[in-house]
């Protein structure tokens, strides 16, 4: 455990961040798409759309906007063309 703390430079107690939830939801999205569930694309598109709204209204970080926009495009591709 100490090696992990040193590697990730964790100095204090764990603190939940919204990016942790985003990463977990993205993982669920990928697994659902890999299992050939079309609901995975709908799920990912919904999450990415809400993320874009949050990015434009509160966060205003270019990296977040680009990640969510890429996720919207990718999920639309899987939903409509794959």
C-alpha positions as CSV (number, residue, x, y, z in Angstrom):
1,X,0.0,0.0,0.0
2,X,2.9,2.4,0.8
3,X,4.3,1.8,-2.7
4,X,1.0,2.9,-4.3
5,X,0.9,6.0,-2.1
6,X,4.4,7.0,-3.0
7,X,3.8,6.3,-6.7
8,X,0.6,8.4,-6.9
9,X,2.0,10.9,-4.4
10,X,-0.9,10.5,-2.0
11,X,0.0,12.4,1.2
12,X,-3.3,12.5,3.0
13,X,-6.6,10.7,3.4
14,X,-8.5,9.8,0.2
15,X,-10.8,12.6,-1.0
16,X,-13.6,11.9,-3.5
17,X,-13.4,14.0,-6.7
18,X,-15.9,14.2,-9.6
19,X,-13.2,12.8,-11.9
20,X,-13.2,9.6,-9.9
21,X,-16.9,9.2,-10.7
22,X,-16.3,10.1,-14.4
23,X,-13.6,7.5,-14.7
24,X,-15.8,4.8,-13.1
25,X,-18.7,5.7,-15.4
26,X,-16.4,5.7,-18.5
27,X,-15.2,2.2,-17.5
28,X,-18.8,1.0,-17.2
29,X,-19.5,2.5,-20.6
30,X,-16.6,0.7,-22.2
31,X,-17.5,-2.6,-20.7
32,X,-21.1,-2.3,-21.9
33,X,-20.0,-1.4,-25.4
34,X,-17.5,-4.3,-25.5
35,X,-20.3,-6.7,-24.5
36,X,-22.3,-5.5,-27.5
37,X,-25.0,-3.8,-25.5
38,X,-26.5,-0.8,-27.4
39,X,-27.6,0.5,-24.0
40,X,-23.9,1.1,-23.4
41,X,-23.7,3.7,-26.1
42,X,-26.9,5.4,-24.9
43,X,-25.5,5.3,-21.3
44,X,-22.2,6.8,-22.5
45,X,-23.9,9.4,-24.6
46,X,-26.1,10.5,-21.7
47,X,-23.2,10.7,-19.3
48,X,-21.0,12.6,-21.8
49,X,-23.8,15.0,-22.6
50,X,-24.4,15.8,-18.9
51,X,-20.6,16.2,-18.5
52,X,-20.5,18.7,-21.4
53,X,-23.3,20.7,-19.8
54,X,-21.4,20.7,-16.5
55,X,-18.1,21.6,-18.2
56,X,-19.7,24.6,-20.0
57,X,-21.7,25.8,-16.9
58,X,-19.3,25.3,-14.0
59,X,-15.9,23.8,-14.7
60,X,-14.9,25.5,-17.9
61,X,-11.8,23.4,-18.4
62,X,-10.7,22.7,-22.0
63,X,-9.5,19.2,-21.1
64,X,-12.9,18.2,-19.7
65,X,-14.8,19.7,-22.6
66,X,-12.5,17.8,-25.1
67,X,-12.8,14.5,-23.2
68,X,-16.6,14.7,-23.1
69,X,-16.9,15.9,-26.7
70,X,-14.7,12.9,-27.8
71,X,-17.0,10.6,-25.7
72,X,-20.1,12.0,-27.4
73,X,-18.6,11.5,-30.8
74,X,-17.4,8.0,-30.0
75,X,-20.7,6.9,-28.5
76,X,-22.7,8.4,-31.4
77,X,-20.5,6.4,-33.8
78,X,-21.1,3.1,-31.8
79,X,-24.8,3.9,-31.6
80,X,-25.5,4.8,-35.2
81,X,-22.7,3.2,-37.3
82,X,-21.4,0.1,-35.6
